[in-house]
Amino acid sequence: MNISALLAGLVLGAAISFAIVFFRQRAVQQVLRQREEKAELLIKAAEEKTAHIAGEIELRNKASRLKIEEEIKGKYQVIEEELGKQKSRMDKREEQLDRKFDQLDQREREHERRRKQIEELGQAAQEKMRQHEALVLQAEARLEEVAGMSGDAARAHLMARFEEDARNASGRLFKQLEAEAREHADRKARETIATSIQRLAGEYVSEQTVSVVALPSEEMKGRIIGREGRNIRALETATGCDLIIDDTPEAVVISGFNPVRRQVARQALEELISDGRIHPARIESVVKKATLNVQNEIKEAGEKAVFDVGLTDVHPEIIKLLGTLKFRTSYTQNVLSHSVEVALLCGAMADELGLSGSIARRCGLLHDIGKAVDHDMQGSHAVIGGQLAKKYREKPIIVNAIWSHHFDIEPNSVYGPLTNSADALSAARPGARRENVETYLKRLEQLEEIATGFHGVEKAFAIQAGREVRVIVQYDKVNDEGSMMLARDIATKVENEMTYPGQIKITVIREMRTTHIAN
């Protein structure tokens, strides 16, 4: 009973298990069929979408190709139109060139025709010239026969008469102009005032491009040179000057065309010698210190010059340039002292003439400002000075006076000639400028030689240290008008052939002496 029940239970369990497995397999198959159907649907949708996208892409490609083709056609049409225009222009130019070639051919034929005409006219003119020369020779022979004088002698006689008449006429005109000029009392008064200030004195120093530094002993030369010359090289590099150490006992020569650098080198070397410590590092330090000292000295000198002249509102850079002139000389005359002297002369003359003394003193003080930098720039110091004054905003009347005081340009006011006159007075006064005896004597001899080389001059004497030449002429060979012309001719020749500071006055003396002895 139990076994039967057990078997029945087993059969029932196996049946149930089979049923479960069967239904599970059918469920799985049904799910698989559903998934396959869904996958087929997805694939079909994807294929349709792919076909749709491919169609859109194809349409876009066709549209792009059409657009590109239209653009290319448009560009091609533009290029074709431009080429057509260029071709038409080239055709026109070719036509123009053809016309010009035709015109040139016509001109060439016309020129050839005219050239032949000119040659024929030239031959005719030469024939007429030969006939004219023959007639002239016949006339000259006839005139020589009638006058009893050769043609050369007659020509020389006429030229002498014409020259004498021309000299007399120009002399009379010169005398007339001089007489008219004397009627202007104010101008003559100004000249008198300028001449009366010539005695103003001032200091001067020697023209130098070297400075000499004294040494305490010959041993110091070796210390200055240093091992393998390193000290002297360092000093020359730092100062920009050359140190000359030769056989001169207990002295070193500093050479350089820049006076400020030379002053820096001199002060630095003196301090090194007094201190005794001489090596490259010490040299650089001392040169920097000397440079500052010289800059301060330059500033003080410029400020003192401005104060002495009585000016205000002077640009600091101009004050610095003025101070630099303390170390600059011209024909042995200190340029800063000369500038102050010119300023005082300008101011004195301006006050006497009723002009602005302040403007005149400013023109005089700054007239040589260009010499502070003329060793670094090309050009006349007057031109450089005018440019500097303009750069630092000086008044136009002052800029013109500085620029024109040597007549590099025309002065536009009385202050230009006034500055020129004061400059000449300061340079020409006795003791202002020194020169060696040999040069001085040669200049005097050349002055007298130039003066005696003119016709009718009996004697010539250079006086007032070569500032004046007095020429004595023969009474019967030079008249009053001729003496005026002679003074001008001598002055012109002196200006052209000589180099000299200041001005030279030419005085021609003509007198008649009559002597009779009473018995």
C-alpha positions in Angstrom: 0.0 0.0 0.0 2.8 2.3 0.9 4.7 1.3 -2.2 1.8 2.0 -4.5 1.2 5.3 -2.9 4.9 6.1 -3.3 4.9 5.1 -6.9 1.8 7.1 -7.5 3.4 10.1 -5.8 6.5 9.7 -7.9 4.5 9.5 -11.2 2.5 12.5 -10.2 5.6 14.4 -9.3 7.3 13.4 -12.6 4.1 14.4 -14.5 4.0 17.8 -12.8 7.7 18.3 -13.4 7.3 17.5 -17.1 4.3 19.8 -17.3 6.3 22.6 -15.7 9.3 22.0 -18.1 7.0 21.8 -21.1 5.2 25.0 -20.2 8.5 26.8 -19.4 9.9 25.8 -22.8 6.8 27.0 -24.6 7.0 30.3 -22.6 10.7 30.7 -23.6 9.9 29.9 -27.2 7.1 32.5 -27.2 9.5 35.1 -25.7 12.1 34.3 -28.3 9.5 34.6 -31.1 8.4 37.9 -29.7 12.0 39.2 -29.5 12.7 38.0 -33.0 9.7 39.8 -34.3 10.8 43.0 -32.4 14.3 42.7 -33.8 13.0 42.3 -37.3 10.8 45.3 -36.8 13.9 47.3 -35.5 16.0 46.2 -38.4 13.3 47.1 -40.8 12.9 50.5 -39.2 16.7 51.0 -39.2 16.8 50.1 -42.9 14.1 52.5 -43.7 15.8 55.3 -41.7 19.1 54.5 -43.3 17.5 54.7 -46.7 15.9 58.0 -45.7 19.2 59.5 -44.5 21.0 58.3 -47.6 18.3 60.0 -49.7 18.7 63.2 -47.7 22.5 63.1 -48.1 22.2 62.5 -51.8 19.8 65.5 -52.1 22.3 67.6 -50.1 25.2 66.5 -52.3 23.2 67.3 -55.4 22.3 70.8 -53.9 26.0 71.4 -53.0 27.1 70.4 -56.5 24.6 72.6 -58.1 25.6 75.5 -55.9 29.3 75.0 -56.6 28.6 74.7 -60.3 26.6 78.0 -60.1 29.4 79.7 -58.2 32.0 78.4 -60.7 29.9 79.6 -63.6 29.5 83.0 -61.9 33.3 83.4 -61.3 34.0 82.2 -64.8 31.6 84.8 -66.2 33.3 87.5 -64.1 36.7 86.4 -65.2 35.6 86.2 -68.8 34.1 89.7 -68.6 37.3 91.0 -67.0 39.4 89.4 -69.7 37.2 90.9 -72.3 37.6 94.3 -70.7 41.4 93.9 -70.5 41.4 92.7 -74.1 39.5 95.8 -75.2 41.9 98.0 -73.2 44.9 96.3 -74.8 43.3 96.8 -78.2 42.9 100.5 -77.4 46.4 100.8 -76.1 47.7 99.1 -79.2 45.8 101.5 -81.3 47.2 104.4 -79.3 50.7 103.1 -79.6 50.3 102.7 -83.3 49.1 106.3 -83.5 52.1 107.4 -81.4 54.5 105.5 -83.6 53.0 107.2 -86.6 53.4 110.6 -84.9 57.0 109.8 -84.0 57.7 108.8 -87.5 56.2 112.1 -88.7 58.2 114.1 -86.1 61.4 112.3 -87.1 60.8 113.2 -90.7 60.0 116.7 -89.7 63.1 116.9 -87.5 65.2 115.6 -90.4 63.8 118.2 -92.7 64.5 121.0 -90.2 68.0 119.6 -89.5 68.7 119.9 -93.2 67.3 123.4 -93.2 69.5 124.4 -90.2 72.6 122.9 -91.9 71.8 125.0 -94.9 71.2 128.1 -92.8 74.4 127.4 -90.9 76.4 127.1 -94.1 74.9 130.4 -95.2 75.7 132.0 -91.9 79.3 130.8 -92.0 79.6 132.3 -95.5 78.2 135.6 -94.2 80.5 135.4 -91.2 83.5 135.0 -93.4 82.4 138.0 -95.5 81.8 139.9 -92.3 85.3 139.1 -91.0 86.8 140.1 -94.3 85.0 143.4 -94.1 86.0 143.9 -90.4 89.7 143.2 -91.3 89.4 145.8 -94.1 87.8 148.3 -91.8 90.4 147.7 -89.1 93.3 148.1 -91.6 91.6 151.3 -92.8 91.2 152.6 -89.2 94.8 151.7 -88.3 95.9 153.5 -91.5 93.9 156.6 -90.6 94.6 156.7 -86.8 98.3 155.7 -87.1 97.8 153.2 -84.2 97.6 149.4 -84.1 94.4 147.7 -83.1 95.9 146.2 -79.9 97.2 149.6 -78.9 93.9 151.3 -79.6 92.0 148.5 -77.7 94.3 148.9 -74.7 93.9 152.7 -74.8 90.1 152.4 -74.8 90.1 149.7 -72.1 92.2 151.9 -69.9 89.9 154.9 -70.5 86.8 152.7 -69.8 88.3 151.3 -66.7 89.3 154.7 -65.4 85.9 156.1 -66.2 84.2 153.1 -64.5 86.4 153.5 -61.4 85.6 157.2 -61.2 81.9 156.7 -61.7 81.8 153.9 -59.1 83.9 156.0 -56.7 81.5 158.9 -57.1 78.6 156.6 -56.5 80.3 155.1 -53.5 81.0 158.6 -52.1 77.4 159.6 -52.7 76.1 156.6 -50.9 78.5 157.2 -48.0 77.3 160.8 -47.8 73.7 159.7 -47.8 74.5 157.1 -45.1 76.0 159.8 -42.9 72.7 161.6 -42.9 71.3 158.8 -40.7 72.5 160.1 -37.4 71.0 157.2 -35.4 73.0 154.6 -37.3 76.3 156.6 -36.9 75.5 157.1 -33.2 75.1 153.3 -32.8 78.5 152.7 -34.5 80.1 155.3 -32.2 78.6 153.7 -29.1 79.9 150.2 -30.3 83.4 151.6 -30.9 83.5 153.3 -27.5 82.9 150.0 -25.7 86.0 148.3 -27.3 88.1 148.9 -24.1 86.0 146.5 -22.1 88.5 144.0 -20.6 88.0 140.3 -19.7 89.9 137.2 -18.8 91.4 134.8 -21.3 93.0 131.4 -21.1 95.3 129.5 -23.5 93.9 127.3 -26.2 94.7 123.7 -25.3 93.8 120.2 -26.3 96.0 118.8 -23.6 96.3 119.0 -19.8 99.4 118.4 -17.8 99.3 116.7 -14.4 102.4 117.0 -12.1 103.7 113.9 -10.4 105.4 113.7 -7.0 108.1 111.4 -8.4 109.1 109.3 -11.5 108.0 106.2 -9.6 104.4 107.3 -9.9 104.5 106.8 -13.7 104.9 103.0 -13.3 102.1 102.9 -10.8 99.8 104.8 -13.2 100.7 102.4 -16.0 100.2 99.3 -13.8 101.0 95.7 -14.5 100.9 95.1 -18.2 99.3 98.5 -18.6 96.0 97.6 -17.0 95.7 100.8 -14.9 96.4 103.2 -17.8 94.0 101.3 -20.1 91.3 101.4 -17.4 91.8 105.1 -16.9 91.7 105.8 -20.7 88.6 103.7 -21.1 86.7 105.3 -18.2 87.6 108.9 -19.2 87.7 108.7 -23.1 91.1 110.6 -23.1 94.6 109.5 -24.0 97.3 109.5 -21.3 100.8 110.3 -22.7 103.6 109.2 -20.4 107.0 110.0 -22.0 110.4 111.3 -20.9 109.0 114.5 -19.5 110.1 114.5 -15.9 107.4 114.2 -13.2 104.5 115.0 -15.6 101.7 113.1 -17.4 100.0 114.7 -20.4 96.2 114.1 -20.8 95.2 114.5 -24.5 91.6 114.9 -25.8 89.5 117.2 -27.8 86.6 117.1 -25.4 87.4 119.6 -22.6 84.9 118.2 -20.2 86.3 114.7 -20.5 89.8 116.1 -20.1 88.8 117.9 -16.9 87.3 114.7 -15.5 90.5 112.8 -16.4 92.7 115.5 -14.8 90.7 115.5 -11.5 90.5 111.8 -11.3 94.3 111.4 -11.9 95.1 114.0 -9.3 93.0 112.3 -6.7 94.5 108.9 -7.6 98.0 110.3 -7.2 97.2 112.0 -3.9 95.5 108.8 -2.6 98.1 106.4 -3.8 95.7 103.5 -4.4 95.7 102.9 -8.2 93.9 99.9 -9.5 91.1 99.4 -12.0 88.2 99.2 -9.5 89.5 102.3 -7.7 89.9 104.1 -11.0 86.3 103.5 -12.0 85.1 104.8 -8.6 87.3 107.9 -8.7 86.3 108.7 -12.3 82.6 108.5 -11.4 83.2 110.9 -8.4 85.2 113.3 -10.7 82.5 113.2 -13.2 79.9 114.2 -10.6 82.2 117.0 -9.4 82.7 118.3 -12.9 79.0 118.2 -13.6 78.4 120.2 -10.4 81.1 122.6 -11.5 79.5 123.0 -14.9 76.1 123.7 -13.3 77.6 126.3 -10.9 79.5 128.0 -13.7 76.3 128.2 -15.9 74.2 129.5 -13.0 76.9 132.1 -12.2 77.0 133.3 -15.8 73.2 133.6 -15.9 73.3 135.5 -12.6 76.1 137.8 -13.6 74.3 138.8 -16.8 71.0 139.2 -14.9 68.8 136.7 -16.7 65.9 134.6 -15.5 63.8 131.7 -16.7 66.7 130.0 -18.4 66.2 126.3 -19.3 68.3 123.9 -17.1 69.8 122.3 -20.1 70.9 125.6 -21.5 72.5 126.4 -18.1 74.4 123.1 -18.3 75.6 123.9 -21.8 76.7 127.3 -20.7 78.7 125.8 -17.9 80.3 123.4 -20.4 81.7 126.5 -22.2 83.9 127.1 -19.1 86.2 124.4 -20.4 86.1 125.5 -24.0 88.4 128.1 -25.6 88.4 129.8 -29.0 91.6 131.4 -30.3 92.9 131.2 -26.7 89.8 133.1 -25.4 87.6 131.4 -22.8 84.2 130.9 -24.5 82.1 131.3 -21.3 83.9 134.6 -20.3 83.6 135.7 -23.9 79.8 135.0 -23.9 79.3 136.9 -20.6 81.4 139.8 -22.1 79.3 139.8 -25.3 76.1 139.7 -23.2 77.2 142.8 -21.3 78.3 144.6 -24.5 74.9 143.8 -26.1 73.0 145.0 -23.1 75.0 148.2 -22.9 74.6 149.0 -26.6 70.9 148.1 -26.5 70.3 150.4 -23.5 72.0 153.2 -25.4 69.9 152.6 -28.5 66.6 152.3 -26.7 66.2 148.6 -27.2 65.4 145.8 -24.8 68.6 145.2 -22.7 67.2 141.9 -21.4 66.7 140.4 -24.9 70.1 141.8 -26.0 71.9 140.2 -23.0 70.1 136.9 -23.6 71.2 136.9 -27.3 74.8 137.7 -26.3 75.0 135.1 -23.6 73.6 132.3 -25.8 75.3 133.3 -29.1 78.1 130.7 -28.8 76.0 128.0 -27.1 76.5 125.7 -30.1 80.2 125.5 -29.3 79.3 123.3 -26.3 78.3 120.5 -28.6 79.9 121.3 -32.0 82.5 118.6 -31.4 79.7 116.0 -31.4 77.6 117.5 -34.2 78.2 118.6 -37.8 77.7 122.2 -38.8 78.4 125.8 -37.9 78.2 126.6 -34.2 75.8 129.4 -35.0 73.5 127.0 -36.8 73.8 124.4 -34.0 73.2 127.2 -31.4 70.1 128.4 -33.1 68.7 124.8 -33.3 69.4 124.3 -29.5 67.7 127.6 -28.6 64.7 126.6 -30.7 64.7 123.2 -29.1 64.6 124.7 -25.6 61.8 127.2 -26.5 63.7 130.4 -26.6 61.9 133.3 -28.3 62.1 133.4 -32.1 63.9 136.8 -32.1 66.6 135.3 -29.9 66.8 132.1 -32.0 67.3 134.3 -35.1 69.9 136.5 -33.4 71.9 133.4 -32.4 71.5 131.7 -35.9 72.4 134.8 -37.8 75.2 136.3 -35.8 77.7 134.9 -38.4 75.1 135.6 -41.2 74.4 131.9 -41.8 70.9 133.2 -42.3 69.5 136.7 -42.7 68.7 138.5 -39.5 65.1 139.5 -39.0 65.7 142.1 -36.3 68.4 144.5 -35.0 69.5 142.0 -32.4 71.3 139.9 -34.9 73.7 142.6 -36.1 74.0 143.8 -32.5 75.1 140.4 -31.4 77.6 140.2 -34.3 79.0 143.6 -33.4 79.4 142.7 -29.7 81.0 139.4 -30.7 83.5 141.2 -32.9 84.3 143.7 -30.2 84.9 141.1 -27.6 87.2 139.1 -29.9 89.1 142.1 -31.3 89.8 144.1 -28.1 93.5 144.2 -27.0 94.4 141.1 -25.0 91.3 139.1 -25.8 93.0 136.5 -28.0 96.7 135.5 -28.0 98.7 134.0 -30.8 102.3 133.0 -31.1 104.8 135.6 -32.4 105.6 133.9 -35.6 101.9 133.7 -36.7 101.4 137.3 -35.6 104.3 138.6 -37.6 103.3 136.6 -40.7 99.8 138.1 -40.5 101.2 141.6 -40.3 103.5 141.0 -43.3 100.7 139.5 -45.3 98.5 142.5 -44.6 101.1 145.0 -45.7 102.0 142.8 -48.8 98.3 142.7 -49.9 97.9 146.5 -49.5 101.1 147.4 -51.4 100.2 145.1 -54.3 97.6 147.6 -55.6 98.3 150.2 -58.2 99.1 153.7 -56.8 99.9 152.5 -53.2 103.1 154.1 -51.9 103.3 152.6 -48.4 101.2 150.4 -46.1 101.5 150.0 -42.4 99.7 147.4 -40.2 99.0 149.0 -36.8 97.0 148.2 -33.6 98.2 144.6 -33.5 97.0 144.0 -37.0 93.5 145.4 -36.4 94.0 148.3 -38.8 96.0 148.8 -42.0 96.9 152.4 -43.1 97.5 152.8 -46.8 99.3 155.9 -48.2 98.6 156.4 -51.9 100.3 158.6 -54.5 98.4 161.8 -55.0 98.7 162.0 -58.7 97.8 158.3 -59.4 94.7 157.9 -57.2 91.9 160.5 -56.9 89.3 160.8 -54.1 86.8 158.4 -55.6 89.6 155.9 -56.5 90.8 155.9 -52.8 87.3 154.8 -51.7 87.3 152.0 -54.3 90.9 151.1 -53.2 89.9 150.7 -49.6 87.0 148.4 -50.6 89.2 146.3 -53.0 91.9 145.8 -50.3 89.3 144.8 -47.7 87.8 142.3 -50.2 91.2 140.8 -50.9 92.0 140.5 -47.2 88.7 138.7 -46.6 89.3 136.2 -49.4 93.0 135.4 -48.7 93.5 135.6 -45.0 92.1 134.0 -41.8 92.0 136.2 -38.8 89.9 136.8 -35.6 87.7 139.8 -35.4 87.8 142.6 -37.9 90.5 144.5 -39.8 90.0 148.2 -40.7 91.4 149.5 -43.9 92.3 153.3 -44.0 93.4 154.9 -47.2 95.3 158.2 -46.8 95.6 160.6 -49.8 97.2 164.0 -49.4 98.9 166.6 -51.5 102.0 168.4 -50.1 103.2 171.6 -51.8 106.7 173.0 -50.8 108.3 176.2 -51.9 111.6 177.7 -50.6 111.7 181.4 -49.9 115.2 182.9 -50.5 
